[in-house]
């Protein structure tokens, strides 16, 4: 089953945290990592001030169920030092892995909602998804390219890692 995972970090060397998570995804049981977007920097959502985030999206093929895959993602977070009990909602974090899409599955449980409820409003998810799978249809929302086109180019607030962030421009 194809699945896409959002990856983000803004603490403890975020680029390295994202890269470590990408590498860990390649080792998940019954799963193959088939693609990964370029990392992007973006302004943090939620309580301010906090450091900028580094975000990426990985594409997987998996034989795990959605719940099993989520459990594996949470285990990767724990191994990288994330304590979800201490995390402030939308606050700074060492690593965050979100199951964004799992095939065409639509699911709403106490612990897992698919597709991820924030997909259409988060440029730092849509732009990496656009890089990997522009024609991917998000169940109930439409193709990624159409969702990404809804963002005003001036309001993207994401930039490639190699570029200087607007907040640090001279």
SULNORGI-V288684 format. One line per field, one symbol per residue. ss: DSSP state (h for helix, s for strand, l for the rest). psi: psi as a letter, one per 40 degrees, with the letter a starting at -180 (. if undefined). burial: + if it has 16 or more other C-alpha atoms within 10 Angstrom, else -. A space follows every 50 residues. Layout:
ss = ???
psi = ???
burial = ???
//
This chain:
ss = lssssssssllllhhhhhhhhhhhhlllllsssssslllsssllllllll llsssssssssslllhhhhhhhhhhhhhhllllhhhlllllllllsssss ssllllssllllssllllhhhlhhhhhhhhhhhlllsslllsshhhhhhl llhhhllssslllllhhhll
psi = hiihhhhiieifgddddddddddddeeiifihheihiiiiiiiiiahiii iiihiihihihieiiddddddddddddddeehgddehhhfaiidihhhhd hgbfhhihidehhhiheedeehdeddddddddgdehhhhedaidddddee hhdeedfiiiddihideei.
burial = -++++++++++--++-++--++-++--+--+++-+++-++++++------ ++++++++++++-+-+--++-+++-++--+-+---------+++++++++ ++++--------++++--++--++++++++-+++-+++----++++++-- +-----+++-----+-----
//
